[in-house]
Amino acid sequence: MRQLSTDVLVIGAGPAGAAAALTLSRLGRDVVLVDRSEFPRDKVCGDALIPDALRALEGLGLGSRVRAEARQVRAIRVYAPSGAHVSAAVEALCLPRRRFDDMLREAAVASGATFLAPCELAEALDDAGSVAGARFVDRRTGDGLTVSATFTVLATGAAARPLETFAVCERRSPSAVAARIYVRVPRELAESIGHFCIAYDRHICPGYGWIFPGPDHVFNIGVAYFTDSRHPPPTTNLRDLLARFLRAFPPAREVMDASRPVTAARGAPLRTALAGAALSRPGLLVIGEACGSTYSFTGEGIGKALESGSIAGETLSRLAGAARASKESAAREYAATLRARFTERFRAYRLAQEWLAHPALHDFLAWRGNAGTYVAEQMRALLLETGDPRALFSLPGLLKALVR
C-alpha cells in the first residue's frame, strides 16, 4: 500500500479540479491531483467556451494558450421549433474536451501539482467526522494508494458514487442527460459555418440539439434534455433523440450528409442549478459539476467549473492549517462564497428552462427577435450569461417583447 501526505488532495482532473490544483500550486500549497482515467481522455460535452469560461481562463493565465488551438466563433444562432432563428454576436471558442482538459492538467502539473492516474476512489479517510483524504486502487495494477490530506477537494463530475463515498450526496439522479458525436466536415462547408447553433427543433423539443464547429473541421453535434423538466421530450432514449435531430433538423442533416463520423455517439449525465450535493463539510469542498455548477437552460458548465475550482483554491490557500476549526471555517467560507456568487443566477436560469419547455414560446420569441431589438438583446444576454433571464421570462418581460 503506497502512502502519501499532502496539503490538499484534489480528486478529479477535469476543469474544476485542474483549476483548483493550479491555483493552489501557484499559491505555494502541496497538491496531489488524482483521476480515475489516464490523460488525455474524452469527456462528453459541447466543447463551447463562452465569455464566462474565457474570463476564467484569463484569470488562470491560460487564455492565449487555449486560443492558439481552439476554433473561434463569432455568433450564436438559436432555432425555434418553427425553424426561425435569432442570431447573437459573441466572442467564443470551441475546443474538444480531450485537449482542453489535458491542457489544464498539464498547467497544474507544471505549477507543481503531483498527478496520479488511473486511480479508482475506494473510500474516504475520516478524522473524528472530518475528511482527511482518501484511499484509491490503481486501475492498472490493483495496488492500493492512501493519500492523507489536510483538505480534500471533490471534482468528480456528475457521478453519484463519489458523492456518496464522502457523504455529501443529496440526490442520486442527474438533472439532465446529453449525447454527442464528432464528425469531420468538408473544408468548404466547415469554413462557411462560423457560428454555434442551438436548436429547439419541434421533433425533439423541449429537448435541444447543438452544432458546434471545432478546430480541424471537426464538428461537435449533440442533444440533451433536462430530466427534472415538467415536460419530457418525445423520447427519453438519447440515441433515438440524437437520430431524430440528425434526421429532422435541416442544418444538422446538411452537415451529416456531407461528413463522416469521427466517433460513435456517447452519452453522459449532468448536474445543474447548484443542487443535488452538499457544497462542503469539514475537510472537504465539492466543486464543478459534482456540486451542480452547470447552468439550467443552456447546459453550459465549463466556465462555472473553472470558477468554482479557483474559489476553492483561493479559500484553502488562506486556511491551510490542520486544526479542525480551519477545516470548518474553510467549508463554511467556500459554501457561502459559491452561494453568493451563483444562487440567484442559477434560480433565474432554472426559470428560463421552465418557460422554454413550451414550444409556442420559442416560436414567439423567434418572431419577436427578428421583428425588433429588445428580444434579440435579451436573448444575447441570456446566452452570454450577462443578463438576468427574468427580464424576459416574466409577464412584464413578455409584454415588452410584444410591444418593443
Residue, then its C-alpha position, 0 to 999 in steps of 0.5 A: m500500500r503506497q502512502l502519501s501526505t499532502d496539503v490538499l488532495v484534489i480528486g478529479a482532473g477535469p476543469a474544476g479540479a485542474a483549476a483548483a490544483l493550479t491555483l493552489s500550486r501557484l499559491g505555494r500549497d502541496v497538491v496531489l491531483v488524482d483521476r480515475s482515467e489516464f490523460p488525455r481522455d474524452k469527456v462528453c460535452g459541447d466543447a463551447l467556451i463562452p465569455d464566462a469560461l474565457r474570463a476564467l481562463e484569463g484569470l488562470g493565465l491560460g487564455s492565449r494558450v487555449r486560443a492558439e488551438a481552439r476554433q473561434v466563433r463569432a455568433i450564436r444562432v438559436y432555432a425555434p421549433s418553427g425553424a426561425h432563428v435569432s442570431a447573437a454576436v459573441e466572442a467564443l471558442c470551441l475546443p474538444r474536451r480531450r485537449f482542453d482538459d489535458m491542457l489544464r492538467e498539464a498547467a497544474v502539473a507544471s505549477g507543481a501539482t503531483f498527478l496520479a492516474p488511473c486511480e479508482l476512489a475506494e473510500a474516504l479517510d475520516d478524522a473524528g467526522s472530518v475528511a482527511g483524504a482518501r484511499f484509491v486502487d490503481r486501475r492498472t495494477g490493483d495496488g492500493l494508494t492512501v493519500s492523507a490530506t489536510f483538505t480534500v477537494l471533490a471534482t468528480g463530475a456528475a457521478a453519484r458514487p463519489l458523492e456518496t463515498f464522502a457523504v455529501c450526496e443529496r440526490r442520486s439522479p442527474s438533472a439532465v442527460a446529453a449525447r454527442i458525436y464528432v464528425r469531420v466536415p468538408r473544408e468548404l462547408a466547415e469554413s462557411i459555418g462560423h457560428f454555434c447553433i442551438a436548436y429547439d427543433r419541434h421533433i425533439c423539443p423541449g429537448y435541444g440539439w447543438i452544432f458546434p464547429g471545432p478546430d480541424h473541421v471537426f464538428n461537435i453535434g449533440v442533444a440533451y434534455f433536462t430530466d427534472s423538466r415538467h415536460p419530457p421530450p418525445t423520447t427519453n432514449l438519447r440515441d433515438l433523440l440524437a437520430r431524430f435531430l440528425r434526421a429532422f433538423p435541416p442544418a444538422r442533416e446538411v452537415m451529416d450528409a456531407s461528413r463522416p463520423v469521427t466517433a460513435a455517439r456517447g452519452a453522459p449525465l449532468r448536474t445543474a442549478l447548484a443542487g443535488a450535493a452538499l457544497s462542503r463539510p469539514g475537510l472537504l469542498v465539492i466543486g464543478e459539476a459534482c456540486g451542480s455548477t452547470y447552468s439550467f437552460t443552456g447546459e453550459g458548465i465549463g466556465k462555472a467549473l473553472e470558477s468554482g475550482s479557483i474559489a476553492g483554491e483561493t479559500l484553502s490557500r488562506l486556511a491551510g492549517a490542520a486544526r479542525a476549526s480551519k477545516e470548518s471555517a474553510a467549508r463554511e467560507y467556500a459554501a457561502t462564497l459559491r452561494a453568493r456568487f451563483t444562487e440567484r443566477f442559477r434560480a433565474y436560469r432554472l426559470a428560463q428552462e421552465w418557460l422554454a419547455h413550451p414550444a409556442l414560446h420559442d416560436f414567439l420569441a423567434w418572431r419577436g427577435n427578428a421583428g425588433t431589438y429588445v428580444a434579440e438583446q435579451m436573448r444575447a444576454l441570456l446566452l452570454e450569461t450577462g443578463d438576468p433571464r427574468a427580464l424576459f421570462s416574466l409577464p412584464g418581460l413578455l409584454k415588452a417583447l410584444v410591444r418593443 
